[in-house]
Amino acid sequence: MRAVIAEDSVLLRVGLVKVLEMAGFEVAAETGDAEALLAAVGEHRPQLALVDVRMPPGFTDEGVRAALMIRRQWPDTAVLLLSQYVEERYAADLLTAQTGGIGYLLKQRVADVEEFMDALKRVAAGGTALDPQVVAQLLLRRRGADPLERLTPREREVLALMAEGRSNAGIAGQLVVSESAVAKHINNIFAKLDLGQADADHRRVLAVLRFLDGA
């Protein structure tokens, strides 16, 4: 699989190249700004773009705007955003615009190489990866909001882990419960969020979007 990297810090970019190669990606291009990123994606059509949220010239939301453009123009390219700080608005902007092939992680997660590689592969395969700290802030922001107030504390834990992109098995391992218990919680979440019978993966995405909506 091909990937491109957009990160203005040369030192971090070198490290990201090594991690991507360890995860089995071919790094087709490295860039330091959003304009060069868009040109690289247009030229190489990678399976994954790894993008810094804040890049030259303004160091505000250049990466987010580029990511949204990538997902519109080249929907087969997944995008994983990296941020120095928790900026949940940017995560919500991106995740509510798309339903798969999207990730948002803090840069500190790169240090956990195995978990970071898992997130890279999951996003490239069309899944999601949302940083636990972003999830925690969204939960605080949405506390008491309808319809999420219908959920029990355990169901909110399960939904938060779903937002991180974890599978049923991953949720079960994190909460130290059985997969059947996780499946029961997820079905309860679907019912309480008024998500009708449909493809299970699609309902998972809709549940996460309900979680992010208005954050």
Buried (B, 14 or more C-beta within 10 A) or exposed (E): BBBBBBBBBEEBBEBBBEBBEEBEBEBBBBBBBBBBBBEBBEEBEBBBBBBBBBBEEEEEBBBBBBBBBBBEEBEEBBBBBBBEEBBBEBBBBBBBEBBBBBBBBBBEBBEEBEEBBBBBBBBBEBBBBBBBBBBEBBBEBBEEEEEBEEBEEBBBBBBBBBBBBBBBEBBBBBBEBEBEBBBBBBEBBBEBBEBEEEEEEEBBBBBBBBBBEEB
